[in-house]
């Protein structure tokens, strides 16, 4: 079925992106190429992965063990034989393209949008893996709250979170874990460092686990000691914005752009106007950021099988940052909130 979809409009599809390689073959290995034609499907990899590939790759593929040069030669032979070809523009490097097609103008169909759309709606098996991954981060979050003591560093909390996720069954991290204290939390993608925790700091934790090839995503912001009135006010605005966007989708709203507008308006109607400086959310699956996009520019329509985040925030430079993130899925027309941890303000 996937081969049929990718071969619409071309005679040969060359798949190289790690996410698509795993999605189509079930083998989580990036040093490979999939070639789809109307007569056969090939999985090409090098001798380092021969045993694993033959055991893991689906039976619909002919597995070929080749050197990198032999892979290029094989691809050029198939392209010459089959005629029109499709490649993933977003993954195909210039050097690989030139090796296959020479110096001429690009005459291959772009499969990247089709591959992204194909992975947008999750099967029951995929959804089960994502829910397991999110269950891991829920438990990891609860486990580290007791570590928040004066003098602990961001990096120490980050390391503890990652150890806990691995102990709970994660195969790895979905992305680089963010733990940010106080003013560092005003950077949405802060890098955890040696900043130590002190009374009155907020603690922003954004992290995810990977389980059997699928990601989870989770953010909470807690306060170490009694929060200021300003922090409470900002937290209430962020939580209100998130709840409004979630409620819109729960009531049947399906415009990703409108979900973003609803949340953003609540922030912009507050004293924190302009301080929500990123998109509302994104799809989650094999990749931590994938379709659909929930943003001011999105044209995506939310639909059954989609898994996505809703994560508004407020960021005040030199003071604090707040983000509250939920992972959601639409199942049989109804919205499911996958994360289970409380979203009310945590004071530790």
PATOR-359932 format. One record per residue: x, y negated, z negated of N, C-alpha, C in turn. Coordinates in steps of 0.001 Angstrom, whole numbers, padded with zeros to 6 digits, always signed. Layout:
% PATOR-359932
XYZXYZXYZ ...
This chain:
% PATOR-359932
+000828+001206+000000+000000+000000+000000+000866-001260+000000 +001911-001267-000850+002796-002428-000895+003536-002605+000414 +003955-001492+001018+004645-001570+002303+003730-002172+003355 +002464-001758+003359+001517-002289+004335+001347-003790+004194 +001285-004262+002969+001131-005699+002727+002348-006459+003234 +003530-005967+002925+004753-006683+003284+005058-006605+004773 +004486-005646+005464+004754-005509+006884+003734-006233+007756 +002838-006979+007145+001917-007800+007932+002696-008949+008565 +002744-008965+009856+003444-010054+010535+004895-009774+010843 +005398-008593+010467+006777-008231+010825+006878-006715+010911 +007925-006247+011585+008126-004809+011775+009038-004188+010735 +009782-005052+010023+010758-004569+009050+010843-005577+007913 +010721-005119+006678+010828-005987+005492+012086-005598+004715 +012923-006597+004451+014153-006381+003676+013974-007044+002316 +014005-006233+001256+013727-006708-000099+015015-006681-000912 +015351-007832-001518+016624-007942-002242+016492-008531-003643 +015368-009161-003977+015264-009796-005298+015134-008735-006381 +015785-008936-007541+015717-007935-008615+014291-007588-009036 +013422-008587-009153+012049-008326-009595+011299-007464-008596 +011452-007769-007305+010746-006992-006287+011324-005591-006143 +012645-005459-006284+013263-004131-006236+012673-003228-007323 +012548-003761-008533+011982-002977-009636+010500-002716-009417 +009771-003740-008996+008326-003608-008796+008011-002511-007779 +008763-002463-006690+008470-001512-005620+009002-000111-005890 +010150-000026-006580+010810+001286-006727+010666+001901-008112 +010454+001058-009138+010426+001552-010502+011803+001729-011109 +012846+001342-010378+014222+001486-010850+014782+000097-011124 +015160-000149-012385+015615-001474-012805+017122-001587-012594 +017489-001870-011352+018895-001961-010950+018955-002950-009800 +019913-003882-009866+019896-005003-008933+020817-004850-007733 +021754-003926-007777+022714-003767-006677+022127-002806-005653 +021096-003281-004976+020370-002407-004056+019629-003256-003026 +019127-002592-001997+018284-003213-000981+017188-002219-000641 +015969-002711-000513+014861-001889-000022+014553-002321+001409 +014381-001355+002269+014021-001614+003662+012717-000877+003956 +011723-001630+004372+010420-001061+004695+010182-001186+006196 +009799-000088+006828+009399-000112+008236+008076+000637+008355 +007490+000627+009535+006222+001329+009727+006395+002846+009713 +007635+003311+009866+007863+004761+009918+008520+005325+008669 +009233+004481+007891+009931+004985+006708+010258+003842+005747 +010490+004211+004489+010908+003252+003460+012230+003735+002887 +013210+002820+002813+014555+003191+002384+014955+002425+001126 +015667+003117+000247+016283+002482-000919+017785+002664-000767 +018493+001550-000570+019930+001595-000316+020692+001117-001545 +021630+001904-002008+022476+001484-003120+023844+002148-002984 +024753+001778-003865+026131+002278-003747+026356+003501-004639 +027472+004189-004484+027707+005451-005203+027666+005341-006725 +027880+004156-007280+027828+004004-008738+026457+004398-009302 +025420+004261-008493+024048+004480-008977+023390+005697-008336 +024181+006557-007714+023616+007682-006961+022726+008571-007824 +023224+009041-008951+022461+009985-009775+021204+009317-010333 +021386+008105-010882+020252+007403-011489+019195+007062-010449 +019609+006597-009283+018656+006206-008240+017844+007401-007756 +018501+008517-007539+017787+009697-007051+016781+010211-008081 +017070+009971-009356+016155+010413-010409+015000+009446-010628 +015249+008134-010420+014264+007125-010820+013422+006576-009683 +013969+006514-008487+013263+005873-007371+012110+006757-006904 +010993+006118-006591+009800+006838-006172+010016+007708-004944 +009217+008749-004839+009386+009737-003774+009049+009170-002396 +008392+008016-002354+008064+007435-001047+009289+006843-000353 +010422+006772-001075+011639+006194-000511+012638+007272-000106 +013316+007010+001005+014503+007772+001363+015684+007057+000711 +016339+007703-000242+017463+007094-000947+018733+007329-000146 +019431+006233+000171+020691+006330+000896+021804+005739+000047 +022863+006481-000140+024018+006041-000920+025091+005581+000055 +025356+004278+000050+026237+003679+001044+027154+002649+000395 +028278+002395+001026+029124+001287+000593+028451-000019+000990 +028949-001141+000464+028339-002421+000809+028431-002699+002307 +029554-002367+002913+029682-002559+004358+028713-001659+005110 +028572-000424+004651+027640+000498+005307+026200+000032+005175 +025868-000619+004040+024518-001162+003874+024259-002245+004910 +025226-003145+005095+025076-004201+006110+024933-003586+007499 +025748-002599+007798+025669-001940+009105+024305-001272+009298 +023806-000626+008254+022496+000031+008337+021407-001003+008594 +021464-002119+007860+020452-003160+008025+020473-003733+009438 +021646-003966+009966+021749-004525+011320+021195-003546+012353 +021416-002266+012142+020884-001255+013061+019355-001242+013013 +018792-001277+011807+017334-001267+011653+016721-002514+012271 +017330-003669+012008+016817-004928+012552+016812-004890+014073 +017887-004405+014659+017978-004333+016122+016928-003381+016694 +016629-002318+015970+015671-001325+016449+014227-001751+016270 +013936-002388+015109+012553-002662+014744+011989-003927+015366 +012834-004920+015599+012313-006166+016161+012149-007238+015101 +010926-007716+014861+010704-008812+013919+010987-008354+012492 +011557-009264+011697+012000-008904+010351+011535-009942+009347 +011292-009500+008119+010960-010397+007017+011978-010247+005902 +012375-011370+005305+013307-011361+004173+012782-012313+003113 +013335-012208+001913+012968-013117+000830+013887-014340+000873 +013381-015453+001400+014200-016654+001504+014762-017063+000147 +013954-016896-000916+014368-017374-002232+015514-016541-002817 +015761-015377-002238+016831-014528-002760+017962-014318-001759 +017671-014394-000485+018667-014118+000546+019758-015191+000550 +020998-014777+000289+022107-015735+000290+022516-016058+001726 +023162-017202+001886+023610-017610+003211+024617-016611+003776 +025531-016114+002921+026543-015174+003412+025912-013873+003883 +024918-013379+003138+024260-012138+003555+023445-012368+004831 +022787-013537+004899+022001-013841+006096+022887-013861+007337 +024052-014528+007225+024955-014614+008371+025493-013243+008764 +025714-012380+007761+026188-011030+008059+025152-010238+008853 +023875-010519+008595+022803-009779+009255+022377-010396+010574 +022309-011729+010601+021694-012402+011739+022646-013293+012532 +023899-013408+012086+024841-014270+012778+024626-015732+012434 +025061-016614+013310+025046-018052+013041+023810-018755+013587 +022911-018017+014180+021752-018647+014809+020759-019213+013810 +019720-019864+014339+018669-020408+013492+017889-019271+012828 +017325-019581+011665+016575-018573+010923+015329-018164+011701 +015253-016876+012044+014101-016391+012796+013393-015244+012079 +013661-015133+010789+013014-014092+009992+011844-014685+009210 +010803-013899+009027+009646-014324+008243+010022-014391+006768 +009508-015410+006071+009772-015540+004636+008770-014697+003859 +009267-013697+003147+008406-012808+002352+008262-013255+000898 +009022-014280+000474+009000-014677-000943+007608-014992-001459 +006803-015815-000759+005451-016087-001280+004587-014838-001364 +004732-013948-000397+003942-012712-000382+004336-011795-001535 +005633-011698-001806+006114-010872-002916+005609-011428-004245 +005664-012764-004415+005174-013386-005654+003684-013139-005833 +002918-013270-004761+001464-013053-004839+001156-011594-005145 +001939-010689-004583+001732-009257-004790+001896-008878-006262 +002841-009548-006957+003114-009226-008361+002261-010032-009339 +001425-010921-008823+000684-011855-009664-000329-011147-010570 -001031-010174-010032-002057-009467-010797-001487-008150-011313 -001581-007980-012626-000942-006833-013268-001873-005621-013322 -001279-004459-013156-002020-003205-013343-002188-002943-014836 -002993-001952-015171-003173-001591-016583-001844-001179-017208 -001018-000467-016450+000285-000030-016951+001183-001226-017228 +001204-002179-016313+002016-003381-016514+001536-004174-017711 +000226-004332-017823-000341-005096-018935-000035-004435-020273 -000078-003111-020312+000236-002391-021540+001676-002661-021972 +002598-002698-021025+004000-002962-021356+004187-004398-021861 +003493-005341-021236+003591-006733-021686+003030-006874-023093 +001923-006222-023369+001330-006287-024717+002274-005670-025750 +002933-004591-025389+003903-003997-026317+005047-004964-026578 +005536-005606-025524+006626-006574-025675+006203-007747-026556 +004960-008189-026409+004490-009307-027239+004284-008875-028685 +003878-007636-028894+003773-007125-030256+005110-007118-030973 +006162-006852-030224+007514-006872-030796+007876-008269-031282 +007577-009303-030489+007964-010658-030901+007106-011162-032054 +005845-010770-032085+005001-011119-033234+005634-010631-034537 +006045-009375-034538+006634-008789-035747+007987-009412-036072 +008769-009706-035036+010083-010312-035266+009937-011695-035901 +008956-012469-035435+008722-013796-035994+008418-013707-037483 +007508-012847-037845+007138-012714-039255+008342-012290-040096 +009227-011492-039505+010344-010940-040274+011404-011972-040611 +011537-013026-039793+012634-013979-040024+012231-015179-040867 +010961-015321-041170+010548-016483-041960+011255-016504-043316 +011482-015324-043877+012164-015252-045165+013638-015625-045106 +014202-015703-043891+015604-016086-043740+015806-017594-043713 +014714-018325-043640+014824-019780-043541+015146-020369-044909 +016435-020492-045149+016955-021041-046405+017885-022198-046083 +018017-023102-047024+018900-024240-046815+020323-023746-046517 +020919-024278-045447+022281-023927-045075+022402-022891-043972 +021320-022151-043674+021385-021185-042582+021512-021947-041264 +022189-021361-040277+022364-022042-038994+021341-021551-037964 +021177-022367-036935+020297-021974-035829+020746-020638-035246 +022041-020505-035058+022559-019288-034427+022326-018059-035298 +022406-018215-036608+022155-017079-037500+020700-016613-037402 +019776-017554-037316+018364-017185-037175+018127-016546-035809 +018745-017115-034782+018639-016535-033436+019136-015091-033434 +020298-014859-034014+020861-013501-034044+019940-012540-034793 +019353-013021-035885+018445-012168-036667+017201-011809-035862 +016666-012780-035133+015501-012506-034287+015827-011437-033244 +016973-011576-032608+017323-010646-031541+017601-009247-032077 +018269-009168-033233+018487-007852-033840+017159-007178-034172 +016231-007969-034696+014933-007413-035071+014164-006929-033852 +014191-007698-032777+013487-007268-031568+014053-005947-031051 +015363-005827-031054+015983-004582-030599+015611-003413-031512 +015565-003673-032818+015220-002607-033762+013766-002167-033614 +012932-003061-033084+011511-002754-032891+011222-002106-031533 +012265-001902-030742+012082-001179-029487+012283-001982-028223 +012670-003253-028335+012935-004042-027129+014134-003472-026380 +014064-003506-025063+015206-003095-024238+016237-004209-024144 +015802-005429-024395+016678-006594-024326+015845-007842-024520 +016473-008997-024301+015778-010263-024438+015180-010668-023084 +014006-011268-023119+013379-011740-021888+014073-012986-021347 +014726-013742-022225+015467-014953-021863+016318-015323-023061 +017114-016376-022927+017998-016785-024012+017174-017379-025152 +017217-016751-026308+016427-017167-027466+016757-018601-027876 +015705-019365-028169+015867-020743-028635+015472-020821-030105 +016398-021263-030939+016094-021644-032322+016670-023040-032497 +015818-024005-032818+016262-025399-032912+015701-026033-034182 +016573-026693-034922+016191-027347-036176+016081-028861-035976 +015085-029442-036659+014996-030896-036745+015024-031588-035408 +015946-032568-035265+016030-033363-034042+016386-032526-032818 +017025-031376-033000+017357-030515-031856+016104-029945-031192 +015037-029818-031962+013790-029278-031417+013129-030232-030435 +013589-031493-030384+013057-032444-029411+013527-032138-028000 +014482-031208-027863+014925-030735-026545+014185-029432-026258 +013245-029426-025311+012426-028226-025079+013234-026957-024842 +014383-027079-024183+015237-025913-023948+016568-026093-024665 +016491-026323-025952+017690-026509-026770+018533-025240-026772 +019834-025426-026976+020759-024305-027128+021086-024164-028612 +020833-023002-029173+021061-022781-030601+022535-022896-030937 +022839-023599-032040+024226-023815-032408+024460-023686-033893 +025348-024527-034420+025763-024422-035822+025030-025422-036717 +024045-026104-036174+023237-027017-037000+022644-026233-038159 +022809-026742-039394+022291-026051-040577+020927-026605-040966 +020153-025769-041615+018793-026115-042002+018796-026907-043303 +017974-027961-043317+017833-028740-044550+016362-029055-044775 +016019-029397-045980+014634-029687-046351+014033-030755-045438 +012804-030501-045026+012097-031433-044162+012259-031159-042685 +013163-030241-042326+013366-029914-040912+012192-029114-040357 +011899-029345-039084+011069-028381-038360+011986-027305-037805 +011424-026146-037530+012162-025032-036937+011350-024537-035745 +011865-024788-034543+011190-024333-033325+011863-023044-032867 +011063-022003-032686+011564-020709-032234+010813-020281-030983 +011537-020130-029894+010976-019726-028600+011773-018511-028146 +011124-017362-028048+011855-016137-027744+010929-015109-027104 +011538-014107-026491+010758-013063-025846+011534-011761-025795 +010795-010675-025771+011397-009344-025653+011123-008789-024261 +011982-007871-023844+011741-007135-022616+011500-005680-022982 +010421-005110-022436+010070-003727-022746+009717-002999-021452 +010500-001976-021106+010296-001190-019891+010139-002091-018669 +010979-003126-018622+011026-003986-017442+010126-005197-017473 +009319-005361-018547+008346-006456-018600+008592-007373-019792 +008310-008648-019588+008656-009691-020552+007487-010081-021447 +007847-010660-022588+006889-011387-023424+007455-012775-023672 +006606-013682-024160+007022-015061-024408+006218-015589-025589 +006909-016283-026497+006289-016638-027781+007004-017866-028345 +006256-018858-028787+006848-020004-029483+005988-020398-030672 +006662-020645-031794+006024-021245-032958+006971-022299-033527 +006392-023284-034166+007169-024323-034847+006727-024357-036301 +007667-024162-037212+007360-024153-038644+008081-025321-039308 +007692-025606-040526+008329-026701-041262+008989-026144-042517 +010240-026507-042705+010988-026077-043887+010848-027160-044956 +009917-026924-045850+009574-027947-046839+008351-028731-046389 +007917-029625-047200+006689-030378-046935+006862-031274-045703 +005974-031158-044721+006097-031988-043524+005663-033422-043777 +006193-034309-042955+005766-035709-043031+004375-035856-042410 +003739-036984-042684+002423-037262-042096+002521-037304-040570 +003626-037833-040060+003803-037928-038610+003914-036543-037986 +004659-035660-038637+004794-034303-038123+003439-033602-038134 +002693-033729-039233+001370-033108-039313+000455-033612-038202 +000500-034932-037973-000369-035513-036939-000003-034962-035566 +001293-034874-035282+001733-034346-033991+001365-032876-033854 +001537-032119-034915+001209-030695-034880-000283-030499-034594 -001107-031293-035254-002555-031186-035047-002928-031487-033603 -002258-032467-032994-002537-032812-031603-002149-031660-030684 -000976-031065-030897-000520-029960-030054-001460-028761-030186 -001847-028443-031406-002745-027312-031619-004111-027570-030991 -004602-028802-031106-005886-029159-030489-005800-029032-028976 -004690-029471-028390-004503-029382-026940-004471-027931-026489 -003770-027099-027244-003708-025692-026862-005078-025033-026946 -005772-025282-028042-007094-024675-028215-008063-025111-027122 -007980-026363-026715-008883-026862-025673-008613-026179-024342 -007336-026008-024002-006998-025345-022743-007404-023877-022771 -007146-023212-023900-007545-021807-024032-009063-021684-023948 -009781-022594-024595-011245-022558-024566-011784-022744-023153 -011140-023617-022389-011561-023840-021000-011487-022530-020215 -010390-021791-020357-010247-020538-019620-011193-019474-020188 -011349-019461-021504-012238-018476-022137-013688-018656-021690 -014070-019894-021385-015441-020174-020924-015612-019966-019430 -014566-019471-018774-014675-019154-017361-013946-020110-016443 -013299-021136-016999-012524-022053-016170-011358-021338-015525 -011137-021561-014253-010101-020809-013549-009099-021690-012798 -009226-023005-012904-008263-023888-012252-007053-024090-013154 -005875-023657-012691-004656-023829-013482-004347-025317-013666 -004631-026112-012665-004404-027561-012744-005317-028202-013780 -006577-027772-013823-007523-028344-014782-007160-027969-016218 -006671-026750-016434-006223-026357-017779-005120-027286-018256 -004172-027584-017372-003092-028520-017712-003650-029899-018002 -004582-030360-017168-005148-031707-017357-005835-031832-018715 -006577-030802-019102-007318-030839-020366-006363-030975-021547 -005316-030159-021562-004361-030216-022665-003591-031532-022664 -003164-031964-021486-002348-033180-021384-003139-034426-021799 -004428-034445-021473-005260-035604-021831-005356-035757-023346 -005452-034634-024057-005539-034707-025520-004258-035311-026088 -003119-034906-025565-001853-035485-026036-001771-036965-025654 -002146-037290-024423-002017-038669-023958-003048-039613-024568 -004121-039068-025109-005106-039895-025817-004726-040107-027285 -003617-039534-027697-003145-039626-029077-001986-040626-029160 -001468-040868-030363-000278-041740-030467+000966-041158-029799 +000890-039923-029300+002056-039262-028727+001987-039203-027199 +001341-040173-026607+001204-040245-025159+002576-040180-024485 +002657-039347-023446+003893-039238-022680+004946-038346-023288 +004662-037746-024438+005654-036921-025131+005470-035421-024872 +004521-035092-024031+004356-033712-023563+004997-033682-022174 +006259-033255-022110+007070-033507-020921+007421-032262-020115 +006549-031269-020143+006748-030095-019286+005388-029560-018884 +005372-028540-018053+004103-027972-017605+003413-027229-018758 +002126-026961-018576+001363-026299-019638+001736-024832-019781 +002067-024175-018672+002353-022745-018793+002773-022118-017477 +002967-020824-017522+003503-020085-016376+003126-018619-016506 +003153-017932-015386+002935-016502-015405+004092-015771-016049 +003806-014569-016563+004824-013727-017209+004635-012299-016697 +005741-011647-016413+005678-010263-015951+007064-009661-015949 +007504-009186-014794+008879-008707-014669+009837-009870-014909 +009467-011037-014424+010227-012257-014672+009545-013083-015749 +010324-013879-016470+009746-014690-017540+008978-015881-016986 +009355-016343-015805+008606-017404-015135+008196-016902-013758 +006919-016718-013570+006415-016313-012265+005016-016883-012072 +004400-016568-010959+003064-017069-010657+002040-016417-011590 +001006-017174-012022+000604-018524-011605+001331-019614-012387 +001278-020844-011852+001811-022017-012540+000662-022856-013061 +000742-023248-014318-000267-024134-014913+000385-025499-015049 +000077-026396-014132+000761-027684-014082-000112-028719-013390 +000351-029964-013405-000390-031049-012764-000431-030888-011246 +000499-030144-010685+000569-029986-009231+000060-028627-008757 -000343-027770-009685-000698-026402-009315-001941-026340-008438 -001910-025413-007493-003099-025081-006705-003577-023667-007027 -003012-023058-008071-003323-021672-008406-004691-021546-009072 -005348-020445-008775-006609-020090-009422-006362-018895-010327 -006703-019023-011597-006525-017934-012545-007539-016839-012249 -007095-015588-012351-007959-014472-011946-007647-013233-012759 -008543-012257-012647-008359-010976-013333-006977-010391-013047 -006341-009877-014098-005048-009242-013968-003870-010174-014183 -004132-011475-014236-003036-012424-014437-002672-012538-015915 -001385-012690-016170-000849-012903-017519-000081-014214-017478 -000345-015093-018441+000256-016426-018392+000321-017035-019790 +001139-018065-019911+001268-018775-021186+000462-020063-021167 +000088-020505-022357-000419-021864-022579+000399-022419-023734 +001215-023456-023452+002222-023890-024424+002457-025412-024401 +001486-026172-024847+001711-027622-024923+002742-027969-025993 +003263-029179-025909+004245-029612-026897+004279-031120-027034 +004943-031564-028091+005242-032979-028320+006691-033055-028769 +007464-033968-028155+008899-034044-028419+009296-035502-028670 +009800-035768-029852+010210-037116-030242+011720-037132-030442 +012421-037792-029541+013873-037802-029564+014407-038318-030898 +015363-037584-031456+015979-037963-032718+015175-037598-033949 +013969-037031-033760+013101-036704-034907+012756-035216-034954 +011891-034773-034040+011456-033373-034067+010800-033025-032738 +010563-031748-032554+009792-031244-031425+008841-030172-031907 +007698-030091-031259+006682-029090-031614+006185-028430-030331 +006173-027122-030310+005559-026371-029211+004843-025176-029820 +003650-024917-029343+002872-023748-029772+002506-022988-028501 +002921-021738-028438+002745-020965-027209+001990-019672-027467 +000997-019436-026617+000292-018161-026622+000465-017481-025274 +000455-016160-025303+000483-015346-024087-000915-014778-023893 -001465-014970-022704-002855-014620-022445-002991-013764-021201 -004097-013030-021124-004398-012230-019942-005894-012325-019667 -006243-012271-018396-007651-012182-018016-007926-010730-017644 -008827-010117-018393-009156-008705-018205-010659-008563-018031 -011072-008044-016870-012490-007843-016586-013306-009117-016826 -012745-010234-016392-013455-011502-016481-013363-012204-017812 -012719-011579-018791-012632-012169-020124-011179-012469-020486 -011003-013536-021271-009670-013938-021678-009250-013198-022941 -008031-012655-022922-007441-012004-024089-006234-012801-024543 -006211-013172-025833-005023-013786-026422-004173-012648-026965 -002982-012463-026391-002182-011282-026703-001404-011449-028002 -000874-012641-028259-000115-012840-029502-001069-012849-030693 -000534-012475-031854-001376-012325-033041-000976-013246-034193 +000187-013843-034158+000641-014678-035274-000194-015938-035388 -000370-016387-036608-001176-017579-036877-000572-018798-036186 -001448-019729-035812-000972-020964-035177-001131-022190-036068 -001774-022014-037189-001830-023126-038134-000419-023425-038612 -000204-024623-039119+001128-025040-039499+001712-024130-040579 +002911-023606-040315+003625-022801-041310+004514-023721-042132 +004439-023604-043439+005357-024333-044329+006104-023302-045146 +007440-023287-044995+008237-022280-045713+009241-022963-046637 
